[in-house]
Amino acid sequence: MGTALPGAINNGVSKEEIRAIIHVIAIYCGVPQALECFRAARKVLEDQ
């Protein structure tokens, strides 16, 4: 997630769309994995 996120943001994916994608990850992969994705996304978004 951490390596794909900057590319997604550079290609116009909004924060709301990223949030929706991570919610789908929670459904299919479980809440623990989604929480890890949220942490990675927060770090990438703070760095930008």
C-alpha positions as CSV (number, residue, x, y, z in Angstrom):
1,M,0.0,0.0,0.0
2,G,2.7,2.4,0.9
3,T,4.4,2.2,-2.5
4,A,1.2,2.4,-4.6
5,L,-0.4,5.3,-2.7
6,P,1.8,8.1,-4.0
7,G,1.3,7.0,-7.5
8,A,-2.5,6.8,-7.0
9,I,-2.5,10.4,-5.5
10,N,-0.4,11.6,-8.4
11,N,-2.9,10.1,-10.8
12,G,-5.9,12.0,-9.3
13,V,-7.2,9.5,-6.7
14,S,-8.9,11.6,-3.9
15,K,-8.6,11.0,-0.2
16,E,-12.3,10.0,-0.1
17,E,-11.6,7.4,-2.9
18,I,-8.6,6.0,-0.9
19,R,-10.8,5.7,2.2
20,A,-13.5,3.8,0.2
21,I,-10.9,1.4,-1.2
22,I,-9.6,0.7,2.3
23,H,-13.2,0.0,3.5
24,V,-13.4,-2.6,0.7
25,I,-10.1,-4.0,2.0
26,A,-11.7,-4.4,5.4
27,I,-14.6,-6.4,4.0
28,Y,-12.4,-8.7,1.9
29,C,-9.2,-8.9,3.9
30,G,-10.3,-8.1,7.5
31,V,-10.2,-5.2,9.8
32,P,-6.6,-5.7,11.0
33,Q,-5.3,-5.4,7.5
34,A,-7.5,-2.4,6.8
35,L,-6.2,-0.7,9.9
36,E,-2.6,-1.3,8.7
37,C,-3.6,0.3,5.3
38,F,-5.1,3.3,7.1
39,R,-1.8,3.7,9.0
40,A,0.2,3.5,5.9
41,A,-2.1,5.9,4.0
42,R,-2.0,8.4,6.9
43,K,1.8,8.4,6.9
44,V,2.0,8.9,3.1
45,L,-0.5,11.7,3.1
46,E,1.2,13.5,6.0
47,D,4.6,13.2,4.1
48,Q,3.1,15.0,1.1
